[in-house]
Amino acid sequence: MSKYHVYGLGAALVDTEIEVSDRDLLTLNVEKGLMTLADSERQQQLLAQLDGHLVAAKRASGGSAANTVIAASYFGANAFYSCKVAADENGDFYLNDLENAGVDYHRALLREAGDTGKCLVMVTPDAERTMVTYLGISETLSTQELHPEAIAAAEYLYLEGYLVTSETGRAAAIEAARIAREAGTRVAISLSDPGMVQFFRDGLLDMIGERVDLLFCNRDEAIGFTGATTTEEAAERLKQHADAFAITLGAEGALVFDGVNAQRVPSAPVTAVDSNGAGDMFAGAFLYAITQGHDFVYAARLANRAAGKVVSQFGPRLQPEQHQEVLQEPVPA
């Protein structure tokens, strides 16, 4: 029996979320709906220009894979997370947050001087999230941060697609997948963002390798990655890269393929205020469900409900008690 249900690998980012208008994004020269990398100076400049705007959520530990692994842990999965934080106050905050969420991490690693990564999340009235990320020390995440024994002791290795932007991060993802396959640990990956698919497709293919066991993406990422024109065509082409997958469809729910059957799983209507973290939460709830022995349809129903709860409030994560509320709601047959 595996010690961990999920081992995640990704950037460690401390999030600050701010409400903005579409006009603000134009003024700031930031492309809506994408994640853009920036240096510390550019991020500070944006924060200065947004001074006085309503901060929509408190500071929170984030990063795509971290959000997923923390969600899985709060649902009840045993989880481990590998990342890189600096020897600074944000690094202390970040590791403390992992600890509070019950997520294990590589405690023996020495933390270097530098800046822990930060993400500025701007949310427009249509609930779309636009991110400007200063990776800080996460840019140098490497094979040094891997914990091979923990990977081998996990049921799933989960990789965030954002790792593709860093030479060393991409190499770490590829090495982690090699260790996982050798140990019989299944490999799951998220394509993470339409921008990753648009600008780093070859790197994502390198991370996927011959194929992965499970792939997560949204409709735009699926279509962009496969060069398809419809969701159904994209789903057919994804079978070349993954044994199974889940394509999130926003308000329409998800399309899941378990290796044999493909099925659309609708979601209940919600009033969206902030889409930040929806895909991460979907993946976390989905991984929790399948590692507890549930089938893909049940997993997608649970994940749709969890993602729906995330988008109906500000912030990329649910409060700890909200995970139990989601689990206790009856899942339709």
C-alpha positions as CSV (number, residue, x, y, z in Angstrom):
1,M,0.0,0.0,0.0
2,S,1.3,3.5,-0.9
3,K,2.4,5.8,1.8
4,Y,1.2,8.9,-0.2
5,H,-1.8,9.2,-2.4
6,V,-0.3,12.2,-4.2
7,Y,3.2,13.6,-4.6
8,G,3.2,17.0,-6.1
9,L,6.0,19.0,-7.8
10,G,5.7,22.7,-8.6
11,A,6.5,26.3,-7.8
12,A,6.0,27.7,-4.4
13,L,4.3,31.1,-4.7
14,V,2.7,33.4,-2.2
15,D,-0.4,34.8,-3.7
16,T,-1.8,38.3,-3.4
17,E,-5.2,38.7,-5.1
18,I,-6.6,42.1,-6.2
19,E,-9.9,43.0,-8.0
20,V,-9.4,45.0,-11.2
21,S,-11.3,46.1,-14.3
22,D,-10.6,45.2,-17.9
23,R,-9.6,48.8,-18.4
24,D,-7.0,48.3,-15.6
25,L,-5.5,45.4,-17.4
26,L,-5.2,47.5,-20.6
27,T,-3.6,50.3,-18.7
28,L,-1.2,47.9,-17.0
29,N,-0.4,46.2,-20.4
30,V,-1.2,42.8,-19.0
31,E,-2.8,40.1,-21.2
32,K,-6.1,39.0,-19.7
33,G,-6.6,35.4,-18.7
34,L,-3.0,34.3,-18.9
35,M,-0.1,33.8,-16.5
36,T,2.8,36.1,-17.4
37,L,6.2,35.9,-15.9
38,A,7.9,39.0,-14.6
39,D,10.8,40.1,-12.5
40,S,10.4,41.5,-9.0
41,E,10.7,45.1,-10.2
42,R,7.8,44.7,-12.7
43,Q,5.6,43.0,-10.1
44,Q,6.3,45.8,-7.6
45,Q,5.5,48.4,-10.2
46,L,2.1,46.8,-10.9
47,L,1.4,46.6,-7.2
48,A,2.2,50.3,-6.8
49,Q,-0.1,51.2,-9.8
50,L,-2.9,49.1,-8.2
51,D,-2.5,50.7,-4.8
52,G,-5.9,51.5,-3.4
53,H,-7.6,48.6,-5.2
54,L,-9.7,46.2,-3.2
55,V,-7.6,43.2,-2.1
56,A,-9.9,40.3,-2.7
57,A,-8.2,37.7,-0.7
58,K,-5.6,37.5,2.1
59,R,-2.1,36.4,1.4
60,A,-2.1,32.6,0.7
61,S,0.4,30.0,-0.2
62,G,-0.1,29.0,-3.8
63,G,1.3,27.7,-7.0
64,S,-0.8,25.4,-9.1
65,A,0.4,22.0,-7.9
66,A,0.4,23.2,-4.3
67,N,-3.2,24.3,-4.5
68,T,-4.0,20.8,-5.9
69,V,-2.0,18.9,-3.3
70,I,-3.4,21.0,-0.4
71,A,-6.9,20.4,-1.6
72,A,-6.3,16.7,-1.9
73,S,-4.9,16.7,1.6
74,Y,-7.9,18.6,3.1
75,F,-10.2,16.1,1.5
76,G,-8.4,13.3,3.2
77,A,-5.5,12.2,0.9
78,N,-2.0,11.6,2.2
79,A,0.1,14.1,0.3
80,F,3.7,15.2,-0.2
81,Y,4.9,18.4,-2.0
82,S,8.3,19.3,-3.4
83,C,9.1,22.9,-4.1
84,K,11.7,25.5,-3.4
85,V,11.3,28.4,-0.9
86,A,14.0,30.9,0.2
87,A,15.2,31.5,3.7
88,D,12.8,34.5,4.1
89,E,9.6,35.3,5.9
90,N,7.4,34.3,2.9
91,G,9.3,30.9,2.9
92,D,8.4,30.5,6.6
93,F,4.8,31.4,5.9
94,Y,4.6,29.0,3.0
95,L,6.0,25.9,4.8
96,N,3.8,26.6,7.8
97,D,0.8,26.7,5.5
98,L,1.8,23.3,4.0
99,E,2.2,21.9,7.6
100,N,-1.2,23.2,8.6
101,A,-2.8,21.5,5.6
102,G,-1.2,18.2,6.6
103,V,1.0,18.1,3.6
104,D,4.5,16.5,4.1
105,Y,7.6,18.1,2.5
106,H,11.3,17.6,2.3
107,R,12.3,18.8,5.7
108,A,16.0,18.1,5.4
109,L,16.5,20.6,2.5
110,L,18.6,23.7,3.4
111,R,16.9,26.9,2.4
112,E,19.0,29.4,0.4
113,A,19.1,33.2,0.6
114,G,16.8,34.9,-1.9
115,D,13.1,35.6,-2.5
116,T,10.3,33.1,-2.2
117,G,8.2,33.4,-5.4
118,K,5.2,35.7,-5.5
119,C,2.1,35.8,-7.7
120,L,-0.1,38.8,-8.3
121,V,-3.6,37.6,-9.2
122,M,-5.9,40.1,-10.8
123,V,-9.6,39.2,-10.9
124,T,-12.0,41.0,-13.3
125,P,-15.8,41.4,-12.8
126,D,-16.4,38.4,-15.2
127,A,-14.5,36.2,-12.6
128,E,-11.5,35.7,-15.0
129,R,-8.1,35.5,-13.3
130,T,-5.0,37.1,-14.8
131,M,-1.7,36.4,-13.1
132,V,1.7,38.1,-13.1
133,T,4.3,35.8,-11.4
134,Y,7.7,36.5,-10.0
135,L,9.2,33.0,-9.6
136,G,12.0,34.2,-7.3
137,I,13.9,31.1,-6.0
138,S,11.3,28.8,-7.6
139,E,13.0,29.5,-11.0
140,T,15.9,27.4,-9.8
141,L,13.7,24.5,-8.6
142,S,15.7,21.4,-9.7
143,T,16.3,17.7,-9.2
144,Q,17.9,18.7,-5.9
145,E,14.4,19.3,-4.4
146,L,13.1,15.9,-5.4
147,H,12.5,13.2,-2.8
148,P,12.9,9.9,-4.7
149,E,11.7,7.7,-1.8
150,A,8.5,9.8,-1.4
151,I,7.9,9.6,-5.2
152,A,8.3,5.8,-5.1
153,A,6.0,5.7,-2.1
154,A,3.1,7.6,-3.9
155,E,0.2,6.4,-5.9
156,Y,0.4,9.4,-8.2
157,L,3.1,11.9,-9.1
158,Y,1.4,15.2,-10.0
159,L,3.3,17.7,-12.2
160,E,2.2,21.3,-12.9
161,G,2.7,22.4,-16.5
162,Y,4.1,25.7,-15.3
163,L,7.4,23.9,-14.6
164,V,8.0,24.0,-18.3
165,T,9.1,27.7,-18.1
166,S,12.3,26.9,-16.1
167,E,15.2,24.8,-17.6
168,T,15.9,23.2,-14.2
169,G,12.2,22.9,-13.3
170,R,11.4,21.1,-16.5
171,A,14.4,18.8,-15.9
172,A,13.2,18.1,-12.4
173,A,9.7,17.2,-13.8
174,I,11.2,14.8,-16.3
175,E,13.4,13.1,-13.7
176,A,10.5,12.9,-11.3
177,A,8.5,11.1,-13.9
178,R,11.4,8.7,-14.6
179,I,11.6,7.8,-10.9
180,A,7.9,7.4,-10.7
181,R,7.6,5.1,-13.7
182,E,10.5,3.0,-12.5
183,A,8.7,2.6,-9.1
184,G,5.3,1.9,-10.5
185,T,3.9,5.3,-9.4
186,R,1.4,6.7,-11.9
187,V,2.2,10.0,-13.6
188,A,-0.3,12.9,-13.8
189,I,0.2,16.3,-15.4
190,S,-1.8,19.5,-15.7
191,L,-1.3,21.7,-18.8
192,S,-1.9,24.6,-16.4
193,D,-2.5,27.6,-18.6
194,P,-3.3,28.4,-22.3
195,G,0.0,30.4,-22.4
196,M,2.0,27.4,-21.5
197,V,0.4,25.5,-24.3
198,Q,0.9,28.4,-26.8
199,F,4.5,29.2,-26.0
200,F,6.0,26.0,-24.4
201,R,4.3,23.1,-26.2
202,D,7.5,21.3,-27.1
203,G,8.7,21.5,-23.5
204,L,5.3,20.1,-22.3
205,L,5.8,17.2,-24.7
206,D,9.2,16.6,-23.2
207,M,7.6,16.5,-19.7
208,I,4.8,14.1,-20.9
209,G,7.4,11.8,-22.5
210,E,6.0,8.8,-24.3
211,R,2.7,9.3,-22.4
212,V,1.3,10.0,-19.0
213,D,-1.3,8.0,-17.0
214,L,-3.6,11.0,-16.4
215,L,-3.7,14.5,-17.9
216,F,-5.7,17.5,-16.7
217,C,-6.5,20.6,-18.8
218,N,-9.3,23.0,-19.7
219,R,-11.0,23.2,-23.1
220,D,-8.7,26.0,-24.4
221,E,-5.6,24.1,-23.3
222,A,-6.9,20.9,-24.9
223,I,-7.7,22.6,-28.2
224,G,-4.4,24.6,-28.2
225,F,-2.3,21.6,-27.3
226,T,-3.7,19.3,-29.9
227,G,-4.4,21.8,-32.7
228,A,-8.0,20.6,-32.8
229,T,-11.1,22.7,-33.5
230,T,-13.6,21.1,-31.2
231,T,-13.5,19.6,-27.7
232,E,-14.4,16.2,-29.0
233,E,-11.6,16.3,-31.6
234,A,-9.2,17.5,-28.9
235,A,-10.2,14.6,-26.6
236,E,-9.6,12.1,-29.4
237,R,-6.1,13.5,-30.0
238,L,-5.2,13.6,-26.3
239,K,-5.4,9.8,-26.3
240,Q,-2.0,9.9,-28.1
241,H,-0.5,11.5,-25.0
242,A,-2.4,10.1,-22.0
243,D,-4.0,6.9,-20.9
244,A,-6.8,8.9,-19.2
245,F,-7.7,12.6,-18.9
246,A,-10.1,15.2,-17.6
247,I,-11.0,18.3,-19.6
248,T,-12.7,21.0,-17.6
249,L,-15.4,22.9,-19.5
250,G,-16.2,25.8,-17.1
251,A,-19.9,26.1,-16.3
252,E,-20.6,23.0,-18.5
253,G,-18.7,20.6,-16.1
254,A,-16.1,18.3,-17.5
255,L,-15.3,15.6,-20.1
256,V,-13.5,12.6,-18.6
257,F,-11.9,9.6,-20.2
258,D,-10.9,6.7,-18.0
259,G,-9.0,4.8,-20.6
260,V,-12.2,3.0,-21.9
261,N,-15.1,5.3,-21.8
262,A,-15.5,9.1,-22.4
263,Q,-18.3,10.9,-20.6
264,R,-19.5,14.5,-20.1
265,V,-20.2,15.2,-16.5
266,P,-22.3,18.3,-16.0
267,S,-21.9,20.7,-13.0
268,A,-24.5,22.5,-11.0
269,P,-24.9,26.2,-11.8
270,V,-23.0,28.7,-9.6
271,T,-22.5,32.4,-9.6
272,A,-18.8,32.8,-10.4
273,V,-16.8,35.7,-8.8
274,D,-13.2,34.4,-9.1
275,S,-12.0,31.6,-11.4
276,N,-8.5,31.5,-9.8
277,G,-7.7,28.0,-8.5
278,A,-10.7,26.3,-10.1
279,G,-8.6,23.9,-12.2
280,D,-6.3,23.2,-9.3
281,M,-9.2,22.4,-7.0
282,F,-10.8,20.2,-9.7
283,A,-7.5,18.2,-10.0
284,G,-7.2,17.9,-6.2
285,A,-10.7,16.6,-5.6
286,F,-10.4,14.3,-8.6
287,L,-7.1,12.8,-7.4
288,Y,-8.5,12.4,-3.9
289,A,-11.6,10.5,-5.3
290,I,-9.7,8.1,-7.6
291,T,-7.1,7.3,-5.0
292,Q,-10.0,6.3,-2.7
293,G,-11.3,3.8,-5.2
294,H,-14.0,5.9,-6.9
295,D,-14.6,5.9,-10.7
296,F,-14.0,8.8,-13.0
297,V,-17.6,9.9,-13.1
298,Y,-17.9,10.1,-9.3
299,A,-14.5,11.9,-9.2
300,A,-15.7,14.4,-11.8
301,R,-18.9,15.1,-10.0
302,L,-17.0,15.7,-6.7
303,A,-14.4,17.8,-8.5
304,N,-17.1,19.9,-10.4
305,R,-18.8,20.6,-7.0
306,A,-15.5,21.6,-5.3
307,A,-14.4,23.8,-8.3
308,G,-17.9,25.4,-8.3
309,K,-17.5,26.3,-4.6
310,V,-14.0,27.8,-5.3
311,V,-15.2,30.1,-8.1
312,S,-18.2,31.3,-6.0
313,Q,-15.8,33.0,-3.6
314,F,-12.5,34.9,-3.7
315,G,-9.2,33.0,-3.4
316,P,-7.8,29.9,-5.0
317,R,-8.6,27.6,-2.1
318,L,-11.4,26.6,0.2
319,Q,-11.4,26.9,3.9
320,P,-10.4,23.6,5.6
321,E,-14.0,22.9,6.8
322,Q,-15.5,23.5,3.3
323,H,-13.8,20.4,2.0
324,Q,-15.8,18.3,4.4
325,E,-19.0,20.2,3.4
326,V,-18.3,19.3,-0.3
327,L,-17.8,15.6,0.7
328,Q,-20.9,15.5,2.7
329,E,-23.2,16.8,0.0
330,P,-24.8,13.9,-1.8
331,V,-23.2,13.0,-5.2
332,P,-25.9,12.3,-7.8
333,A,-25.9,8.7,-9.1
